[in-house]
Amino acid sequence: MRQMNLFAFLWNTGAHVAGWRYPASTDEGQHSLEFFQQVAAIAERGKLDAIFFADSVGFHRTRGKQAFACVDHVKMAPLPLISALAATTKNIGLVATASTSFNHPYALAREFASIDHLSHGRAGWNIVTSTGDNEAHNFGLDQNYGHADRYARATEFVEVVCKLWDSWEDEALLMDKASGRYSNPDRIHGLDHAGTFYKVKGPLNVARPPQGHPVLVQAGSSGTGQAFAARFAEAIFTSHPGIETARTFYADVKRQVMAVGRDPAKVKVLASVQPLVAETEAEARRIAGELNALVHPDLGISMLGGFLGGIDLSKEDPNGPLPDNIPETENARSTRERVMDWAKKENLTIRQIADRIAAERTSRSLIGTPEQVADGLIDWFNGGACDGFIIGAPWLPGGLERFVDGVVPILQKRGVFRTEYEGTTLRENLGLERPANHFVMHPEDHAEPEIW
Ligand SMILES: Cc1cc2nc3c(=O)[nH]c(=O)nc-3n(C[C@H](O)[C@H](O)[C@H](O)COP(=O)(O)O)c2cc1C
């Protein structure tokens, strides 16, 4: 039977924006290694494929005094975090977000290669182009790169990173004590890359990662973003409140994967879900209400402004509709369109959309008993909407614990989720092949490393 893949989306202290205020959530801060170790251990106990850390490289945009309520102001750097968690976990994949606009390919290739080694093949990279001007402002720019420019950079960035990972063939590291040969120079390749955005000589100074390369994840939803994902991604994150758009996205993206000559079964589409699990549906709904009541009233409106491309809605009537003149954005274009579409179709006021965004962001919410949540997941999985899910527990660690102890056993009983890890690497657990080495496939690309 086809198996679903499950990632735990570790949104700070929980996917619900007021999760941190929920009395049952941990009092340990988001800077605590012990907190993340505890949460990772719960996810691993549930045999989830991976834990995933989102990221942005700027102070989260909120306006005015509601800033004090915003949990998103803290975001620890994901790479050190997954590196630390590699030491206390054994099987679970470790997926970190990193920007192609505000990093350098050599440095990032090296960090991910190192973590893939340290974790024995459990690293994954969520490739983002960074949508915010607040991020650009930290890297010498007055304004972020335009959408097309960001993806042009991302394309060259990923090409270079993948070649760096391949710059050592698998057999390049000899460590032959008898002959004294540490490595085989015939199997180490320079890049001599000089492109539009980057100039990188190579090779890397870390041997080829155990997985060949870390699993590549992407979440572009615009046309350009989808085309990029179809070319590079091995797992695609997506976010849909309803099954219809999820199905359309799934079919479109799989078609594009096929069109570029890749096997669609080897590209996993994962939909984000916020499950709120309790013994009875009434209890789950009561908790949802309790969480929503903890959202500071201005925070949702500020978040909504962010989702619409960084506009200020504080002067608008919260009981009226969204203004007509919301400017086009070069930032999160597809998110803006989705939210506006939502508001129009359901005739929602600013306050109503804001409340929903505060509770669910733009993903699907499943509130109910373990059976109901499992049914909701299986409906989408069997209904042509996705290959699995990114689980954003509303608060941590309890919200994830309820999912792992309540929902996972049902998915296992129904034969759609593993009872044991299939392999030792993230790639093996996702059923993905180890990629062929670029320089073995294209020896003509070899450039003699400068040092010899
Ligand atoms: C589940 C999910 C997780 C995402 N995580 C991040 C993230 O950590 N950092 C980030 O800058 N963008 C993140 N994004 C945004 C996407 O990378 C992308 O910018 C967005 O979907 C807009 O698509 P586009 O780039 O094609 O316009 C995420 C999107 C989804 C659906």
The ligand as a MOL file (V3000), in Angstrom:
LIG
                    3D

  0  0  0     0  0            999 V3000
M  V30 BEGIN CTAB
M  V30 COUNTS 31 33 0 0 0
M  V30 BEGIN ATOM
M  V30 1 C 4.8150 24.8890 4.2470 0
M  V30 2 C 5.5870 26.0790 3.7880 0
M  V30 3 C 6.7450 26.4340 4.4690 0
M  V30 4 C 7.4710 27.5560 4.0680 0
M  V30 5 N 8.5940 27.9060 4.7700 0
M  V30 6 C 9.2540 29.0440 4.4540 0
M  V30 7 C 10.3620 29.4790 5.2250 0
M  V30 8 O 10.7630 28.8410 6.1730 0
M  V30 9 N 10.9750 30.6370 4.8800 0
M  V30 10 C 10.5740 31.3840 3.8050 0
M  V30 11 O 11.1840 32.4240 3.5280 0
M  V30 12 N 9.5170 30.9980 3.0420 0
M  V30 13 C 8.8540 29.8560 3.3570 0
M  V30 14 N 7.7710 29.4620 2.6110 0
M  V30 15 C 7.3770 30.2990 1.4600 0
M  V30 16 C 7.8270 29.7020 0.1400 0
M  V30 17 O 9.2170 29.4460 0.1140 0
M  V30 18 C 7.4490 30.6070 -1.0340 0
M  V30 19 O 8.1570 31.8110 -0.9920 0
M  V30 20 C 5.9680 30.9330 -1.0370 0
M  V30 21 O 5.2410 29.7180 -1.0960 0
M  V30 22 C 5.5900 31.8290 -2.2270 0
M  V30 23 O 5.8340 31.1670 -3.4340 0
M  V30 24 P 6.6840 31.8400 -4.6040 0
M  V30 25 O 8.0980 31.9780 -4.1020 0
M  V30 26 O 6.6150 30.8670 -5.7490 0
M  V30 27 O 6.0400 33.1610 -4.9290 0
M  V30 28 C 7.0360 28.3420 2.9770 0
M  V30 29 C 5.8660 27.9660 2.2870 0
M  V30 30 C 5.1470 26.8510 2.6960 0
M  V30 31 C 3.9060 26.4860 1.9400 0
M  V30 END ATOM
M  V30 BEGIN BOND
M  V30 1 1 1 2
M  V30 2 1 2 3
M  V30 3 2 2 30
M  V30 4 2 3 4
M  V30 5 1 4 5
M  V30 6 1 4 28
M  V30 7 2 5 6
M  V30 8 1 6 7
M  V30 9 1 6 13
M  V30 10 2 7 8
M  V30 11 1 7 9
M  V30 12 1 9 10
M  V30 13 2 10 11
M  V30 14 1 10 12
M  V30 15 2 12 13
M  V30 16 1 13 14
M  V30 17 1 14 15
M  V30 18 1 14 28
M  V30 19 1 15 16
M  V30 20 1 16 17
M  V30 21 1 16 18
M  V30 22 1 18 19
M  V30 23 1 18 20
M  V30 24 1 20 21
M  V30 25 1 20 22
M  V30 26 1 22 23
M  V30 27 1 23 24
M  V30 28 2 24 25
M  V30 29 1 24 26
M  V30 30 1 24 27
M  V30 31 2 28 29
M  V30 32 1 29 30
M  V30 33 1 30 31
M  V30 END BOND
M  V30 END CTAB
M  END
